């Protein structure tokens, strides 16, 4: 299943819609203004919060947490020993680790679990610069989580570039 993300250019503040392949609203990324730390909510089309992304406070390395139902689900950190490409590690609370690598700022990267492709993020299918796709490869994976991981690592990479 492909999800189409049109971020920044069409956004008011930090809010933007993610659509499915049929052009229907699948998720709303809702940036929470006036918060002490960077917070985003991934909502379903009727406004129910599915996942919350928060900048981790007091962390030695830049990190964000992914929460579901106000409980920690995963932590996302940049992997420091990667020289050639952006590389992030997503550690789920039960210990499972996902690897995110590629050209994050170019919106050309993958999410893998133990070498198996879970999602491919790319803008190669689009001519509009601010549009990219999150192609969830496996049907039995948590699409909302993979979309949240993509949004999270892009946000972290953009913040890192600004620093």
C-alpha positions in Angstrom: 0.0 0.0 0.0 1.3 3.4 -1.0 0.7 6.5 1.1 1.3 9.9 -0.5 2.7 12.6 1.6 2.6 16.3 0.6 4.5 18.1 3.3 5.7 21.6 3.9 4.5 23.3 0.6 0.8 22.5 1.3 1.0 22.7 5.0 -0.4 25.3 7.3 2.0 25.2 10.2 3.0 21.6 10.7 -0.3 20.0 9.7 -0.6 18.0 6.5 -2.6 15.1 5.1 -1.3 11.8 4.0 -3.4 10.1 1.4 -3.8 6.5 0.3 -3.4 5.4 -3.3 -7.0 6.2 -4.1 -6.5 9.8 -3.0 -8.5 9.4 0.3 -7.3 11.0 3.5 -5.5 8.2 5.5 -3.6 10.1 8.2 -3.3 13.7 9.4 0.0 14.8 10.7 -0.9 17.4 13.3 2.0 19.6 14.7 1.3 20.7 18.2 2.3 24.4 18.6 3.3 26.1 21.8 4.8 22.9 23.3 8.1 22.8 25.2 9.3 20.0 22.9 8.6 19.1 19.3 5.4 17.1 19.2 3.4 15.6 16.3 0.3 13.5 16.3 -0.6 11.1 13.6 -4.4 11.0 13.4 -6.9 8.9 11.5 -9.4 10.8 9.1 -11.9 11.3 11.9 -9.4 12.9 14.2 -8.5 10.0 16.6 -4.9 10.1 17.6 -3.1 6.9 16.5 0.5 7.7 17.2 2.3 10.6 19.0 5.9 11.6 18.1 7.8 13.6 20.7 11.3 15.0 20.8 13.1 13.3 23.6 14.2 15.8 26.3 17.6 15.6 28.0 19.0 13.1 25.5 22.7 13.1 24.7 21.9 12.2 21.1 19.0 13.6 19.2 16.1 11.2 19.7 12.3 11.1 19.3 9.8 8.8 21.0 6.9 7.2 19.3 3.9 6.6 21.5 0.6 4.8 21.1 -2.3 5.3 23.6 0.1 7.5 25.7 2.5 4.6 26.1 6.0 4.3 24.6 6.1 2.2 21.5 9.6 3.0 20.1 12.6 5.4 20.2 14.3 6.7 17.1 17.9 7.7 17.1 20.5 8.6 14.5 23.1 5.9 14.2 26.4 7.7 14.6 28.8 5.3 12.9 27.2 5.7 9.4 29.5 7.8 7.2 28.0 7.5 3.7 24.3 7.7 4.2 21.8 8.8 6.8 21.1 5.9 9.1 18.6 5.8 11.9 17.7 3.0 14.3 14.2 2.5 15.6 14.1 0.5 18.9 10.6 -0.8 19.7 9.8 -1.3 23.4 9.9 -5.1 23.2 13.5 -4.9 21.8 12.9 -5.3 18.1 15.1 -3.0 16.0 14.3 -1.5 12.6 17.0 0.1 10.4 16.2 3.2 8.4 18.8 4.1 5.8 19.2 6.1 2.6 19.1 9.7 1.6 16.6 11.0 4.2 16.5 14.6 3.1 16.0 13.5 -0.6 13.1 11.3 0.5 14.9 8.2 -0.8 15.3 5.6 2.0 14.1 2.3 3.3 12.9 0.8 6.6 14.0 -2.8 7.2 13.8 -5.4 9.9 16.7 -7.9 9.9 17.4 -7.2 6.2 13.8 -7.6 5.1 12.3 -4.5 3.4 9.2 -3.2 5.3 8.8 0.2 3.5 10.4 2.2 0.8 10.1 5.9 0.9 10.6 7.7 -2.4 9.7 10.7 -4.4 10.8 9.1 -7.7 7.2 8.6 -8.7 6.3 12.3 -8.4 7.2 15.5 -10.2 6.0 17.8 -7.4 9.1 18.4 -5.2 7.3 18.2 -1.8 5.5 14.9 -2.5 6.8 11.5 -1.7 5.4 8.0 -1.1 5.7 5.7 1.8 5.3 2.3 0.1 4.4 -0.3 2.8 5.7 -3.5 1.3 4.4 -6.1 3.7 0.7 -6.2 4.3 1.0 -7.6 7.8 3.0 -4.6 9.1 1.7 -1.7 11.1 1.2 1.0 8.3 0.7 3.8 10.8 3.9 2.9 12.6 5.9 2.9 9.3 4.4 6.2 8.2 5.2 7.6 11.7 8.8 6.4 11.4 9.2 8.1 8.0 7.8 11.4 9.3 10.0 11.1 12.4 13.3 10.5 10.6 12.6 13.3 8.1 11.9 15.7 10.9 15.0 14.7 12.7 17.2 15.0 9.6 15.8 18.4 8.8 16.4 19.6 12.4 20.0 18.3 12.2 20.6 20.1 8.9 19.4 23.4 10.5 21.8 23.0 13.5 
